[in-house]
Amino acid sequence: MSESGTDMNNLIVKGCFTCDFKHSLDPKKRLTIPSEWREYIGESKEVFILPNTKLGCLRVFTGKEMDARLSALLKVKLSDSRANNYARVIAENSQKTKWDSQGRIRIKDKLLNLADLDNDVIFVGTLNCFELWNPKALAKFREEEAPSLDEALEELGI
């Protein structure tokens, strides 16, 4: 156990999404998930895609990660109109999909358009999920908003 109480061996075995990769949409608008990330996602081959409208990218979660995040929402009462409105907005603006035998996913046009993805796509690991970025939007974000690596490490106490 570390000082934080985390079993570090378990954390390393669990894996996470690291690095970044550049891929392009094929003529059928499919993206190939990097093979090392497919290994982490596992045999379910299922991912959940949700736009990050504040940043202008798409977030891609494993099915298991999204199950954990949505478990409370799935238990709301039918009479809870506010929670059901939130669920509706999330559901209509997201996509659950599996990759094919070559590791490709087809993202719905609505989501591709929200993130302005039309050719080149940058995959960015964010530990518990990964993001899909338009290269120009990512460059602008990195220049204007993203902290430096040193700032991030210091802020998080790593």
N, C-alpha and C positions, 0 to 999 in steps of 0.2 A: 504494500500500500504506500502511496505517496503521502506527503504532508497534507494534501487536499482531501485525502480519504478515497481517492480514486484508485482502483486496482489497475495499474498501468499495463500489466500483461494482458488483461482483458481488453483494454482500449486498443492496444496495438493489434491484437488478433481480430478485433471487430473491423478494423480498416476504416478508411475514409477517402473522400474524393480530394486528391491533391493534384497540383500542376495545372497547366493549361494546354490546350490542343487547338489546332486550327483544322477545320474540315469545311467542306462545301456541300451545299444541297445538291443532290443529283437531279437529273431532269424530271424525276417524279416527285421532287421536293422531299426526299428522304435524307436523313442524317445518320451517319454511322457512329454509334457510341464507342469511345475508345475501349479496346479489349480489356485493359486492366480494370476499368470501371465496371464493365459487364461482369467480370469475376466477382467484384465486391457486391453488386446487386444480387447476384445469385441465380439459382435455377428458375425462379419465378419469371424472370425476363420482363417484369412489369415495372413501369415507372409512372409517376404522376407529375404532370406538367402544369405549372401555375405561373401566371405572369407576375412580375414585380413591376407594377405600373409606375412606381416612384423612380426606379432606376432605368426602366425601359428595356428589361431583359426578361428571359424566361427562367424560372427555377425548376429543376428536375429533381424529384425526390424518389427514393426507393418506395415500393409499395408498403414495406414494413414501416418506414419512417412516417409516411403519410397516414397510415393506420393509427399510429401512436398519436399524431397531431390532431386527427379528426375524431378520435374515439369519444371524447366528451360531446362534440357536436352531434354525433350520431345518436346520442341518448336523450336529446332534448324532447320535451313534450310537443305533441302536435299543436297544442294550444299556445305555445310560445312563439308568437308571430315574429318578434324581433330576431330571435335565434334562427328561425326558419327562413327569414329574409336573408340573413347572413349566409346560411347554407346554400340558398338558391344562387346568390351572387357568386359564391365560390364554385359551385357545381357548373354553372353555365359558362364560366370563364376559365375552365380548366379541362384537362384531358388525361384520361388513364389509357395507357397503351402498352403493348408488348413489342419487343423487337423481333425481327424476322431472323432467318437462319444465318444471315450475314451481319447481324447486329445493327440493322437499320431500323429507325423509327420514322413514321410519317406523322408530322405534327400538323394539326388542322390549320388551314389558311388564316383563320381568325387570330390564332395565337402567333403565327409567323408575322402577320401584319402588325400586331400589337408591339412586337419587338423589332420591327423593321428588318426581318431576316429574309434575304432574297437570294443570296449566293454564298459568300464566305461567312462562316460562323466560328466564333471563338468559344470553346468550352472552357469554363473557369471553375476549378474545384473550390468549394467553400466548406470542406470537411464533411458536413452531414448531408449536403446536396451538391449539385453543380448548376452553374448558370450558362445560358446560351446568349451570346452577345453579338450584335452587329459590330464589326471591327472599329468603325468610326465612332460609334457610341461608347464603346469600351475605352478607346483612346481618350476621348473627351472626359469621361468619368475619372479615369486615372489621373489625368492632368488637373482637373478642377476639384475633385471631391475625395478621392481615395487617399488614405493615410500612407505614409511610407512604411516599409517593413519594420524599421526601427521603432516608429511611433506605435504601430500595432502591437509589437512584442512588449514594449514598455507599458502601454495601456492595459494589456491583459496580464501583466506580471509574469511573462514567460522568459 
